[in-house]
């Protein structure tokens, strides 16, 4: 796959694998490697805190967000591989350093990443899209033929004219071009999180960026439609 845009000559930071050195990040990475080695999952969800909050056990704030909805996906035998605060280059490094080392390849990989590139470093849309493309390529190289569901970056700012919203929308347009109609599908559920004026629906977010329980319910509804049933079920 090749992005239908002209990328800058130097490879952007967003697509250069980079580990995080904070102690808790190192510990989380090792924990995810152990989860991968144990296997026993069919759907692999990869990303940042928005994915991590699906089943972040032990975090008090998660009681009424993702964890309250997680059981809806149980029939898919899902597992999350996410670290809060990750940008595309961090996820890429994790995938290349153990997070994909599982005894049985997943049937489906769900990817949502990129908002931290936009908000933390103000990466350009083509840079974020290049990082996402590299992640897809890494997953496909490890798991040939796996179905990859790439979710568009959610509207992590209140107003349509807010810079993060505009950058996310432009990135989504580029990432949509990576879908091949076969193994890679782009899914944009932005409309579920916005009102008729294009403003964030407050009830879908707990802080304007991370999702509330209603936000996870909307994502779960989409996943239930997009993930094919296992032939063994």
Secondary structure, DSSP 8 states (H G I E B T S, - for coil): ---SS---SS--GGGS-----SHHHHHHHHHHHHHHHH---SEEEEESHHHHTTS-TT-GGGTTTTTTTGGGGGGG-EEEEE-TT--HHHHHHHIIIIIT--SS--SEEEEE--HHHHHHH---HHHHHHHHHHHHHHHHHHSTT-EEEEE-----SSSTTSHHHHHHHHHHHHHHTT--SSSEEEE--GGGGB-TTS-B-GGGBSSSSSB-HHHHHHHHHHHHHHS---TT-
